[in-house]
Amino acid sequence: MRYWLEPRDPSRLLAAVLREFAGPSGALSLEGRLHELPLWAFENATEQPTPPLARHTSEPLLDFLIVPLTPQNVNVAMRTTARPAAVGHASPIVHVQVATGPRIVFGAYDNFHPDCTFSDGLLEAALTRLQHEAIIWRFAPAIG
């Protein structure tokens, strides 16, 4: 079920999502001013969009990177996004997507804007836990 999320702590939200969906079929895409971040430690990264992970901004063209959610890459992503101002309002990372197989299970667009952040793979119990841990303010089922 798809839920809209209102992030409270974007870096901790992304860390929770990465832990949840890490594995051989998981992938993370980042889009933004990625040259401002230390992303050289990712293994098997590509700059080429692949279904279902696509670019979301064509003008101006932003840096784009897709990485498999291996344990190494999850650690790199969590270290990178835990840096002050790496994600969230006016951060270098503008759009984030997480996919498992052919399906996007998490999207945070426009710097984790509350109207543009969703999960289509986290269970309600996990979202309630994130709310109690002060990672999200609230969540609501997507209607329609």
KAZIMO-V145171 format. One record per helix or strand of 2 or more residues. SS is the DSSP state (a for helix, b for strand). FROM is the first residue (numbers start at 1). TO is the last residue. If there is no record, write none. Layout:
ss->SS from->FROM to->TO
ss->SS from->FROM to->TO
This chain:
ss->b from->3 to->7
ss->a from->10 to->21
ss->b from->26 to->32
ss->a from->34 to->36
ss->b from->63 to->68
ss->a from->71 to->81
ss->b from->93 to->100
ss->b from->103 to->108
ss->a from->114 to->116
ss->b from->117 to->119
ss->a from->124 to->132
ss->b from->136 to->141
